[in-house]
């Protein structure tokens, strides 16, 4: 389990850290706008020490200002909002009209399963933002961007828990989507089996469908953008391609991006391509 945890967290950090490096390698500019955001760190949204978020509020915002919520990875048992600082910095630089909320959530362990605890935390974050909307001067229009386990949570919440249709778009970067996938259930690979073991002590088909975005998505799902690596040892290609097919069948606006030679994270020009596509999708749909 510890090996898998390290791989999941390390791969996510590999992708994100390269998004926020201090140089301009591969044509990715890194200069941030000077003091154009009001930064409020470690806002408590409930009683647990992990239930905090950072919020970045643009100047000249209004009650129409849209909000991007970032959800970190780490195999549901580790990780921190700081892991998403690369995406946060890129948004502040390239999408300066959006507010950004970078969240922590309660982490699972052998005595505390991740579900429904972690989707409940996303619900609590959104309710907290709504309760403080007038203070923050923001809208109730949200986008979710998640990496790895955070991508799974972002998709699951958007498809199954957004009763008020507040999510205008959701992005999954190397996120598991279907825990009933034979690539997981029938695999003898201990790392793939560990994905199932990490997420639930309940291996019943009904529960696995309940926590799988693939099985929860409907035609009312928000616009969705997906990014996957063809050589990912932890998230098989089918996790992205099958959801892509289902979104197509449901006529849900979406994009599916596959990098055939990449694994659970990537760098350089392909990372630049990912950010450009994510940026344009956000501008169009959020």
C-alpha positions in Angstrom: 0.0 0.0 0.0 2.8 2.4 0.9 4.5 1.8 -2.5 1.2 2.5 -4.4 0.6 5.6 -2.3 4.1 6.9 -3.1 3.6 6.2 -6.8 0.2 7.9 -6.9 1.4 11.0 -5.1 4.7 11.2 -6.8 3.2 10.9 -10.3 0.7 13.7 -9.5 3.5 15.9 -8.2 5.6 15.2 -11.3 2.8 16.5 -13.5 1.9 19.5 -11.3 5.4 20.6 -10.3 6.4 20.9 -13.9 3.4 23.1 -14.5 4.7 25.6 -11.9 8.5 25.4 -12.5 10.3 28.7 -12.3 11.8 28.6 -15.8 10.2 29.0 -19.3 11.3 25.7 -20.7 9.2 24.3 -23.6 7.6 27.7 -24.1 5.6 27.8 -20.9 5.7 31.3 -19.5 5.9 31.4 -15.7 5.5 35.1 -14.7 2.5 35.7 -12.5 0.5 38.9 -12.6 1.6 41.4 -9.9 -0.6 41.4 -6.8 -3.9 41.1 -8.8 -5.4 38.7 -6.3 -6.6 38.8 -2.8 -5.2 35.7 -1.2 -6.8 34.1 1.9 -5.1 30.9 3.1 -6.3 28.0 5.2 -9.9 29.0 5.5 -11.7 26.4 7.8 -14.9 25.0 6.2 -15.5 22.5 9.0 -14.0 21.2 12.2 -11.2 18.8 11.0 -7.7 20.2 10.5 -7.7 18.9 6.9 -11.0 20.7 6.1 -9.4 24.0 4.9 -9.0 25.7 1.6 -7.0 28.6 0.1 -9.0 31.1 -2.0 -7.7 33.6 -4.5 -10.0 36.4 -5.4 -9.4 38.7 -8.4 -9.6 42.4 -8.2 -12.7 44.0 -9.8 -14.7 40.9 -9.3 -18.5 40.8 -9.1 -21.2 38.4 -8.0 -20.8 37.0 -11.6 -17.2 36.0 -11.0 -16.8 32.2 -11.6 -14.9 29.9 -9.4 -12.4 27.1 -10.2 -12.1 24.5 -7.4 -8.9 22.4 -7.4 -8.8 18.9 -5.9 -5.5 17.2 -5.2 -4.5 13.6 -5.7 -2.7 11.1 -3.5 -4.6 7.9 -3.7 -7.3 9.1 -1.3 -5.0 8.6 1.6 -2.3 11.3 1.1 -1.6 14.6 -0.7 -2.2 18.3 0.0 -3.6 21.4 -1.7 0.0 22.6 -2.1 0.3 19.8 -4.7 -2.1 21.8 -6.9 -0.1 25.1 -6.8 1.1 24.6 -10.3 -2.4 24.6 -11.6 -3.3 27.5 -9.3 -0.4 29.6 -10.6 -1.3 28.8 -14.2 -4.9 29.9 -13.6 -3.8 33.1 -11.9 -1.5 33.8 -14.8 -3.7 32.8 -17.8 -7.3 33.1 -16.5 -7.1 36.2 -14.3 -10.9 36.8 -14.2 -11.6 33.6 -12.3 -11.5 33.0 -8.5 -9.6 29.9 -7.4 -10.3 27.6 -4.5 -7.6 25.1 -3.7 -9.0 22.5 -1.2 -7.8 20.0 1.3 -10.1 17.2 2.4 -10.1 14.5 5.0 -7.8 11.7 4.2 -8.7 8.0 4.4 -6.8 5.4 6.4 -7.2 1.8 7.3 -9.9 2.7 9.8 -11.6 5.5 7.8 -12.9 4.8 4.3 -12.8 7.6 1.7 -16.4 7.3 0.8 -18.7 9.1 1.4 -16.3 11.2 3.6 -14.5 12.9 0.7 -17.4 13.7 -1.5 -19.1 15.1 1.6 -16.2 17.4 2.0 -16.6 18.7 -1.5 -20.3 19.3 -0.7 -19.3 21.2 2.5 -16.7 23.3 0.6 -19.4 24.4 -1.9 -21.9 25.1 0.8 -19.3 27.2 2.6 -18.6 29.2 -0.6 -22.3 29.8 -1.1 -22.7 30.9 2.5 -19.8 33.4 2.0 -20.7 34.4 -1.5 -21.5 38.0 -0.7 -18.3 38.4 1.4 -16.1 36.9 -1.2 -18.0 38.6 -4.1 -18.2 35.5 -6.3 -20.9 33.6 -8.2 -22.3 30.1 -7.6 -20.9 28.9 -10.9 -18.1 26.4 -10.3 -15.7 24.3 -12.2 -13.8 21.3 -10.8 -10.3 20.3 -11.8 -8.8 17.2 -10.2 -5.7 15.1 -10.6 -5.6 11.3 -10.0 -7.8 10.5 -6.9 -8.8 14.1 -6.9 -10.1 13.7 -10.5 -12.1 10.7 -9.5 -13.7 12.7 -6.7 -14.3 15.7 -9.0 -16.1 13.5 -11.6 -18.1 11.6 -8.9 -19.3 14.8 -7.2 -20.2 16.5 -10.5 -22.1 13.5 -11.8 -23.8 12.2 -8.6 -23.9 15.0 -6.0 -24.5 18.3 -7.8 -28.2 18.5 -7.1 -28.3 22.2 -7.9 -26.3 21.9 -11.1 -23.7 24.4 -9.9 -20.8 22.6 -11.8 -20.4 24.1 -15.2 -17.4 22.0 -16.2 -15.2 19.3 -14.7 -11.7 18.1 -15.7 -10.2 14.7 -14.9 -6.4 14.3 -15.2 -5.5 10.7 -14.9 -8.5 10.0 -12.7 -10.1 6.5 -12.1 -13.6 6.4 -13.5 -14.9 2.9 -13.2 -14.0 0.6 -10.3 -15.9 -2.3 -11.9 -13.6 -2.2 -14.9 -12.3 -5.8 -15.6 -8.9 -4.1 -16.0 -9.1 -3.7 -12.2 -11.2 -6.6 -11.0 -9.6 -9.3 -13.2 -6.1 -8.0 -12.9 -3.4 -9.9 -11.0 -1.3 -6.8 -10.9 -1.0 -5.9 -7.1 -0.9 -2.2 -7.9 -4.2 -2.3 -9.8 -5.8 -4.5 -7.1 -4.5 -2.0 -4.5 -6.6 0.7 -6.2 -9.8 -1.2 -5.3 -8.5 -2.1 -1.9 -7.6 1.5 -1.1 -10.9 2.9 -2.0 -13.3 0.5 -0.3 -13.6 -2.4 2.1 -16.9 -3.1 0.3 -16.2 -4.9 -2.9 -19.8 -5.5 -3.9 -20.7 -4.6 -7.5 -23.5 -2.3 -6.3 -21.1 -0.3 -4.1 -18.4 -0.2 -6.8 -20.9 1.2 -9.3 -22.1 3.7 -6.7 -18.6 5.2 -6.4 -17.7 5.0 -10.1 -18.3 8.2 -12.2 -18.8 5.9 -15.2 -21.8 4.4 -13.7 -23.2 7.6 -12.2 -23.0 9.9 -15.2 -26.2 10.9 -17.0 -27.2 13.1 -19.9 -27.4 16.0 -17.4 -23.6 15.9 -16.7 -21.6 19.1 -17.1 -19.1 19.5 -19.9 -16.2 17.2 -19.2 -12.6 17.2 -20.3 -10.4 14.1 -19.8 -6.6 13.6 -20.0 -5.0 10.1 -19.8 -1.7 8.4 -20.5 -1.5 5.3 -22.6 1.2 3.8 -20.5 -0.3 4.6 -17.1 0.4 1.7 -14.7 -2.3 2.7 -12.3 -5.2 4.0 -14.4 -5.8 1.8 -17.5 -6.7 3.5 -20.8 -10.2 2.0 -20.5 -10.8 4.3 -17.6 -10.7 7.3 -20.0 -11.8 5.7 -23.3 -14.9 4.0 -21.8 -16.1 7.2 -20.2 -15.4 9.0 -23.4 -17.7 6.5 -25.2 -20.4 6.8 -22.6 -20.3 10.6 -22.7 -20.7 10.5 -26.4 -23.7 8.1 -26.2 -25.3 10.5 -23.6 -24.6 13.5 -25.8 -22.6 15.2 -23.1 -20.3 17.9 -24.3 -16.8 16.6 -23.6 -13.2 16.2 -24.9 -11.0 13.1 -24.5 -7.3 13.6 -24.7 -4.9 10.5 -24.8 -1.1 10.8 -24.7 -0.2 7.2 -25.9 3.4 7.2 -24.7 2.8 8.8 -21.3 2.1 7.3 -17.9 0.5 8.7 -14.7 1.6 12.3 -15.4 3.8 14.0 -18.0 6.0 17.0 -18.6 7.3 19.3 -21.3 5.3 20.0 -24.5 2.6 17.5 -23.7 2.0 19.2 -20.4 1.9 22.5 -22.2 -0.7 21.0 -24.6 -2.7 19.8 -21.6 -2.8 23.2 -20.0 -3.7 24.9 -23.3 -6.6 22.5 -23.9 -7.8 22.8 -20.3 -7.6 26.6 -20.4 -9.6 26.8 -23.6 -12.2 24.4 -22.3 -12.6 26.4 -19.2 -13.0 29.6 -21.1 -15.7 28.1 -23.3 -17.7 26.2 -20.6 -17.2 27.8 -17.2 
